[in-house]
């Protein structure tokens, strides 16, 4: 269990909660509402202290305003490539990338899967996926990602989390990708399954409120934290309908 102490509408707090939820790591969010609570519970000077949010792990380790990479390292998930070259390198660990890792590794290929954030991609934040092969009753994005991860690892695929690519060179029979920390991935075959980016609303001050009241993808980790609040869902597709149903269980009203 990870305890997270933070203030309301914290973009950093949201990023940490979303990451842990999508990785199926149990956590407790303790929302601080005053300077007194900040001092007594989180042991920081005041509610606007730059050390918030604070994460406390089961062994007592305390991380102040940690990055996702720092949390990944603490969980023991941050790994370095074990090989100088691979048969197959996959960039992006959404359903497509995870599927490719399972199929490649199961055929005996030395496979590495690189993901800049959390397994599952955008699908990982979905409360329920009903159109994925093999799950007629539906499955949460987090559960689908975890099952796929376990299957890929079973066949020998390596997974590198919290890694982002910065440039690449694709030569005949060899692809070389450089990650932001200087790591180099060399592979005979490369698959780019990096997904898509959300189309933003283009509102004034949008970046300022992103992750602090304005969200793309309606992270399932947030549903339990909006008791008594009004939620506005922009969009009318299948995902919007699912989000409305999911948030209506906690919110005062969903528009």
Secondary structure, DSSP 8 states (H G I E B T S, - for coil): -EEEEEETT-HHHHHHHHHHHHTT--EEEEEE-SHHHIIIII-SSSTT-TT-SEEE-TTS-EEES--HHHHHHHTT-----S-S-EEEEEE--SHHHHHHHHHHHHTT--EEEE-SS-TTGGGGG-S-B-SSTT-TT-B-HHHHHHHHHHHHHHTT-EEE-S--EEEEEEETTEEEEEETTS-EEEEEEEEE-----------TTHHHHBTTTB-SS--GGGGGG-TT-EE-----SHHHHHHHHHHTTTSSEE-
